[in-house]
């Protein structure tokens, strides 16, 4: 999940900020290489909390 979300979000933000230039792919890969580890760590720590909140919301 963190892989797909960080790849799509970094693609989108890179496109919004730079447009489709000749260096777009290299800039996107750079942004993705920074985003994926952060997304994985955040998902690891926030995931259990999100599951608990979802379970509480669906149990009512």
N, C-alpha and C positions, 0 to 999 in steps of 0.2 A: 504494500500500500504506500509506504513512504517513497519507494522508487518511482511509482507512477505519478503520485501527487507532486513530488519535487521535480520530476522531469517536465510535466505539463505546466506547472506554475513557473518554473525557470524559463521555459520556452516562451510563455506568454509575456512575462515581464521583460525578457530580453527583447522580444519583438516590439513591445510598447515603447521601451526606452530607446532602442536603436533603429527600429525598422528593419527591413530585410536588406542588409548591406552585404558586401563581399566578405566581411569578417563575422557575419552572423553566427555561423556554425561554431566557430572557435570561441566566440564570446558566450554562446549558449552552453557549450560543454564546460567552460570555466565556471559559469554560474551554477550549473547543475552539480559540478564536483564540490562546490561549497554548500549547496542546499541539501543534497542527499544525506550526508552524515548528520547534519543538524536535524533534519526531519526524522531520521531513524532514532536518534536519541530522544527527541521530543515524543515520538510515538511510543517508545519503550516506557517512558515514565508517565505519560499522560493517558496511555491506553487503558490501564486498569481503572483509573478514575472515570474515564468516559464510559466504560462498560458498567460500572456501578450506577452511574447517573442514568444510563439508558435502562437498566434493569428496574430502577425505582420508578422511572416515568412510565414504563410499560406494565408494571405490576398494579398500578392504580386503576 
